[in-house]
Amino acid sequence: MKKFNLAVIGATGLVGGTILNTLAERDFPIENLYLFSSKKSAGSKIEFKGQDYLVEELAEDSFDRDIDIALFAGGGAVSERFAPIAVEKGVHVVDNSSVFRMNKEVPLVVPEINPEDIKWSKGIIANPNCSTIQSVIPLKPLHDKFKVKRVIYSTYQSVSGSGLGGLRDLEEGLVEFYPYQIAYNAIPHIDSFLENGYTKEEIKMIDETKKILNDDSIKVTATTVRIPVKYAHSVSINIEFEKKFELEEVYKALEEFPGIKVEDDVKNNLYPMPIKAEGKDEVFIGRIRRDFSVENGINIWSVADNIRKGAATNAVQIAELVAKNLE
């Protein structure tokens, strides 16, 4: 098996660290590993597969060496500045930020849904928003079978989606990262507000859903809320189809789709919860039921670890696809 020279940007952060764990767990074929961070964290060491690696400060000449694939988890400003530089040096970039997601020349990939899109990449492949990933995975098999007409997202997002600052606010009872205390609270405010009253997070889910499913005809709306949970986002998804369906068909389509685990036995209180999804890569689906307020509607409940499948694991899966293409 061919091995690759790999770089992780933002290696000391929450997502970057999880990317390294995921690379080790999935035994990604690495020849040389390079770790980059901001000046603040540079000089520290990170253990990977029993070997210590020095974290370097990211600079414009960082990609002058032979690097095949770079996984960016350093935030939007870092990606915007350094990802194009990496591409110019022949590096294949997998970017976790939102900077390139809606760029028409950049594939937005969930490997279970649209792996073929990496073939038209010009060097950058975008990793979708965490809540979008766990929402479009169940939407895909249902859209293929019943044609999704309209989607309403209501999210319940964990503080780890904000990184270490969000976790600290919750764990220490602070009001530093969020505008209000998050402990014992729910804040309907993720990312900044736009003039239309939506937040950027809500618009991300709306726009990314259409791009990933390659269907602009789907009507999508969203309300995103931060809740006092450490890890794993939950999304209530209301779906209206164009075609008639039987619930048995819905269950079958979801159960057979890769990456989904259906947990739906309400008689025995079995349904997805963040506390059970933490540390796992599956998207857990439950509370599947008809929406009687419309002709062809259902409600489903989706839960997934936002740092794993919502960020690190999806990015590593994309890197695996890139590596396969490079072999």
C-alpha positions as CSV (number, residue, x, y, z in Angstrom):
1,M,0.0,0.0,0.0
2,K,1.3,3.4,-0.9
3,K,2.0,5.8,2.0
4,F,1.5,9.5,1.9
5,N,3.1,12.6,3.4
6,L,0.3,14.2,5.4
7,A,0.0,17.6,7.2
8,V,-2.5,18.6,9.9
9,I,-3.1,22.3,10.3
10,G,-4.5,23.3,13.7
11,A,-3.1,20.1,15.2
12,T,-3.3,21.3,18.8
13,G,-7.0,22.3,18.6
14,L,-10.1,20.2,19.4
15,V,-10.8,19.1,15.9
16,G,-7.1,18.8,14.9
17,G,-6.5,16.5,17.9
18,T,-9.5,14.3,17.0
19,I,-8.3,14.2,13.3
20,L,-5.0,12.7,14.6
21,N,-6.8,10.2,16.8
22,T,-9.0,9.2,13.8
23,L,-6.0,8.9,11.5
24,A,-4.5,6.5,14.0
25,E,-7.7,4.5,14.5
26,R,-8.3,4.1,10.8
27,D,-4.6,3.3,10.2
28,F,-4.2,5.9,7.5
29,P,-1.1,5.1,5.4
30,I,1.3,7.8,6.5
31,E,4.9,8.1,5.3
32,N,5.7,11.5,6.9
33,L,3.5,13.5,9.3
34,Y,3.8,17.3,9.7
35,L,1.9,19.2,12.4
36,F,1.2,22.9,12.2
37,S,-0.4,25.4,14.6
38,S,-0.3,29.1,15.5
39,K,2.7,30.7,17.0
40,K,1.2,30.3,20.4
41,S,1.2,26.5,20.3
42,A,4.3,26.0,18.1
43,G,7.1,24.1,19.8
44,S,4.9,21.7,21.7
45,K,5.0,18.0,21.0
46,I,2.2,15.6,20.1
47,E,2.4,11.9,20.3
48,F,1.1,9.9,17.3
49,K,1.3,6.1,17.2
50,G,4.0,6.1,19.8
51,Q,6.2,8.7,18.3
52,D,6.6,12.4,19.3
53,Y,6.1,15.0,16.6
54,L,7.1,18.7,16.9
55,V,4.4,21.2,16.2
56,E,5.6,23.9,13.8
57,E,4.3,27.4,13.4
58,L,2.3,27.6,10.1
59,A,4.0,29.9,7.6
60,E,3.9,30.6,3.9
61,D,6.9,28.3,3.3
62,S,5.5,25.4,5.3
63,F,4.3,23.7,2.1
64,D,7.7,23.9,0.3
65,R,8.4,20.4,1.4
66,D,6.8,17.3,-0.2
67,I,3.2,17.1,1.2
68,D,0.5,15.1,-0.5
69,I,-2.5,15.9,1.6
70,A,-3.2,18.6,4.2
71,L,-6.1,18.6,6.6
72,F,-7.0,22.1,7.7
73,A,-8.6,22.6,11.1
74,G,-7.2,26.0,12.0
75,G,-10.3,28.2,11.4
76,G,-11.6,30.2,8.5
77,A,-8.9,32.9,8.4
78,V,-6.1,30.3,8.4
79,S,-7.8,28.4,5.6
80,E,-8.4,31.4,3.5
81,R,-4.8,32.5,3.7
82,F,-2.9,29.3,3.5
83,A,-5.0,26.7,1.7
84,P,-4.5,28.4,-1.7
85,I,-0.7,28.5,-1.0
86,A,-0.8,24.8,-0.3
87,V,-2.6,24.1,-3.5
88,E,-0.1,26.1,-5.5
89,K,2.6,23.8,-4.1
90,G,0.7,20.7,-5.3
91,V,-1.0,19.8,-2.0
92,H,-4.5,18.3,-1.9
93,V,-6.4,20.2,0.8
94,V,-9.3,19.0,2.9
95,D,-10.7,22.1,4.6
96,N,-12.9,22.1,7.7
97,S,-13.8,25.7,7.7
98,S,-16.8,27.3,6.0
99,V,-14.6,29.6,3.7
100,F,-14.8,27.4,0.5
101,R,-18.0,25.4,1.0
102,M,-20.2,27.4,-1.3
103,N,-17.5,28.1,-3.9
104,K,-18.8,26.5,-7.1
105,E,-15.3,25.3,-7.9
106,V,-14.9,23.5,-4.6
107,P,-16.6,20.1,-3.9
108,L,-18.5,19.8,-0.6
109,V,-18.3,16.2,0.3
110,V,-19.9,13.7,2.6
111,P,-18.3,10.4,1.5
112,E,-21.5,8.3,2.0
113,I,-23.4,10.7,-0.3
114,N,-21.2,12.2,-3.1
115,P,-17.7,10.7,-3.1
116,E,-17.5,11.1,-6.9
117,D,-17.4,14.9,-6.4
118,I,-13.7,14.8,-5.4
119,K,-12.8,14.0,-9.0
120,W,-13.6,17.6,-10.1
121,S,-11.6,19.1,-7.3
122,K,-9.0,21.8,-8.2
123,G,-7.1,21.2,-5.1
124,I,-9.5,22.0,-2.2
125,I,-12.3,19.8,-0.9
126,A,-14.6,21.3,1.7
127,N,-15.8,19.5,4.8
128,P,-19.5,20.5,5.4
129,N,-20.9,22.0,8.6
130,C,-21.2,19.5,11.4
131,S,-25.0,19.8,11.7
132,T,-25.4,19.6,8.0
133,I,-23.4,16.3,7.8
134,Q,-25.6,14.5,10.2
135,S,-28.8,15.9,8.6
136,V,-28.0,15.1,4.9
137,I,-26.9,11.5,5.6
138,P,-30.5,10.4,6.5
139,L,-31.9,12.8,3.9
140,K,-30.0,11.2,1.0
141,P,-31.7,7.8,0.9
142,L,-35.1,9.3,1.6
143,H,-34.6,11.9,-1.2
144,D,-33.6,9.2,-3.6
145,K,-36.7,7.2,-2.9
146,F,-39.4,9.7,-2.1
147,K,-38.1,13.1,-3.4
148,V,-37.7,15.6,-0.6
149,K,-39.8,18.7,-1.2
150,R,-39.2,20.7,2.0
151,V,-37.0,20.4,5.1
152,I,-37.3,22.1,8.5
153,Y,-34.2,21.8,10.7
154,S,-34.3,22.5,14.5
155,T,-30.9,21.9,16.0
156,Y,-29.7,21.3,19.6
157,Q,-26.0,21.8,19.3
158,S,-23.3,20.9,21.9
159,V,-20.8,23.4,23.2
160,S,-17.9,21.5,21.7
161,G,-19.1,22.9,18.3
162,S,-17.6,26.2,19.6
163,G,-14.3,24.6,20.4
164,L,-12.4,24.7,23.7
165,G,-13.9,28.1,24.5
166,G,-17.4,26.7,24.5
167,L,-16.5,23.8,26.6
168,R,-14.8,26.0,29.1
169,D,-17.9,28.2,29.5
170,L,-20.0,25.2,30.3
171,E,-17.6,23.3,32.5
172,E,-16.5,26.4,34.6
173,G,-19.8,28.3,34.5
174,L,-18.3,31.2,32.7
175,V,-19.8,33.8,30.4
176,E,-16.7,34.5,28.2
177,F,-17.2,32.8,24.9
178,Y,-21.0,33.0,24.7
179,P,-23.1,36.2,25.2
180,Y,-25.0,34.5,28.0
181,Q,-24.3,31.7,30.4
182,I,-24.8,28.3,28.6
183,A,-25.1,26.3,31.8
184,Y,-28.8,25.5,32.5
185,N,-29.7,27.5,29.4
186,A,-30.4,27.3,25.6
187,I,-29.1,30.0,23.3
188,P,-30.8,30.4,19.9
189,H,-27.7,32.1,18.5
190,I,-25.0,30.2,16.7
191,D,-22.5,32.3,14.6
192,S,-23.4,35.9,13.8
193,F,-26.9,37.3,12.8
194,L,-27.5,38.4,9.3
195,E,-29.8,41.2,8.1
196,N,-32.6,38.7,7.2
197,G,-32.8,37.5,10.8
198,Y,-31.1,34.2,10.3
199,T,-27.7,33.3,11.7
200,K,-24.8,32.2,9.5
201,E,-25.1,28.7,11.0
202,E,-28.7,28.5,9.8
203,I,-27.8,29.7,6.3
204,K,-25.0,27.2,6.2
205,M,-27.4,24.3,6.8
206,I,-29.8,25.6,4.2
207,D,-27.2,26.2,1.4
208,E,-25.0,23.2,2.1
209,T,-28.0,20.8,2.0
210,K,-28.9,21.8,-1.5
211,K,-25.2,21.6,-2.7
212,I,-24.5,18.2,-1.2
213,L,-27.7,16.7,-2.5
214,N,-27.2,18.5,-5.8
215,D,-30.8,19.8,-5.8
216,D,-31.7,23.5,-5.6
217,S,-35.4,22.7,-5.7
218,I,-35.5,21.5,-2.1
219,K,-37.0,24.1,0.2
220,V,-35.0,24.3,3.4
221,T,-35.3,26.4,6.6
222,A,-33.5,26.1,10.0
223,T,-33.3,27.3,13.6
224,T,-30.0,26.5,15.3
225,V,-29.7,26.4,19.1
226,R,-26.8,25.9,21.5
227,I,-27.5,23.7,24.5
228,P,-25.5,22.7,27.6
229,V,-24.3,19.4,26.3
230,K,-20.5,18.8,25.9
231,Y,-20.4,16.6,22.8
232,A,-22.8,15.5,20.0
233,H,-25.4,17.6,18.2
234,S,-29.1,16.7,17.9
235,V,-31.3,17.7,15.0
236,S,-35.1,17.5,14.7
237,I,-35.7,17.1,11.0
238,N,-39.2,17.6,9.6
239,I,-39.4,16.4,6.0
240,E,-42.1,16.7,3.4
241,F,-41.9,14.4,0.4
242,E,-43.4,14.7,-3.1
243,K,-44.2,10.9,-3.2
244,K,-46.4,8.8,-0.9
245,F,-44.6,6.4,1.4
246,E,-45.1,3.7,4.0
247,L,-43.2,4.0,7.3
248,E,-41.7,0.5,6.7
249,E,-40.1,1.9,3.5
250,V,-38.6,4.8,5.5
251,Y,-37.1,2.5,8.1
252,K,-35.7,0.2,5.4
253,A,-34.1,3.0,3.4
254,L,-32.5,4.4,6.6
255,E,-31.3,1.1,8.0
256,E,-29.6,0.1,4.7
257,F,-27.8,3.4,4.2
258,P,-24.1,3.4,5.2
259,G,-23.2,5.4,8.3
260,I,-26.7,5.3,9.8
261,K,-27.7,3.4,12.9
262,V,-31.5,3.4,13.6
263,E,-32.4,3.4,17.3
264,D,-36.2,3.6,17.5
265,D,-38.1,1.5,20.0
266,V,-40.1,4.0,22.0
267,K,-41.9,1.3,24.0
268,N,-38.6,0.5,25.6
269,N,-37.4,4.2,25.6
270,L,-34.8,3.5,22.9
271,Y,-33.9,6.7,20.9
272,P,-30.7,8.5,20.1
273,M,-29.2,10.8,22.7
274,P,-25.9,12.8,22.7
275,I,-24.6,10.9,25.7
276,K,-24.7,7.7,23.7
277,A,-23.4,9.1,20.5
278,E,-20.3,10.7,22.0
279,G,-17.1,9.2,20.6
280,K,-18.9,7.3,17.9
281,D,-18.8,7.8,14.1
282,E,-22.4,6.7,13.2
283,V,-25.3,9.0,12.7
284,F,-28.1,7.8,15.0
285,I,-31.7,8.1,13.8
286,G,-34.9,7.7,15.9
287,R,-38.3,9.1,16.7
288,I,-39.4,8.2,13.1
289,R,-43.0,9.1,12.7
290,R,-45.5,10.6,10.3
291,D,-46.2,14.3,10.3
292,F,-50.0,14.3,10.1
293,S,-50.1,18.1,9.4
294,V,-49.0,17.6,5.7
295,E,-49.9,15.0,3.1
296,N,-46.5,13.3,2.8
297,G,-44.4,14.3,5.9
298,I,-42.3,12.7,8.6
299,N,-40.3,13.7,11.6
300,I,-37.0,12.1,12.5
301,W,-34.4,12.8,15.2
302,S,-30.7,12.7,14.3
303,V,-27.8,12.6,16.8
304,A,-24.1,12.5,16.0
305,D,-20.8,13.4,17.6
306,N,-20.0,16.8,16.0
307,I,-16.3,16.5,16.5
308,R,-16.1,13.0,15.1
309,K,-18.5,12.4,12.1
310,G,-19.3,16.1,12.1
311,A,-15.7,17.2,11.5
312,A,-12.7,14.9,12.0
313,T,-14.0,11.6,10.8
314,N,-15.6,13.0,7.7
315,A,-12.4,14.9,6.9
316,V,-10.3,11.8,7.2
317,Q,-12.8,9.8,5.1
318,I,-12.4,12.5,2.4
319,A,-8.6,12.2,2.7
320,E,-8.9,8.4,2.2
321,L,-10.8,9.1,-1.0
322,V,-8.1,11.5,-2.1
323,A,-5.4,8.9,-1.3
324,K,-7.2,6.3,-3.3
325,N,-7.3,8.6,-6.3
326,L,-3.5,9.3,-5.9
327,E,-2.5,5.6,-5.8
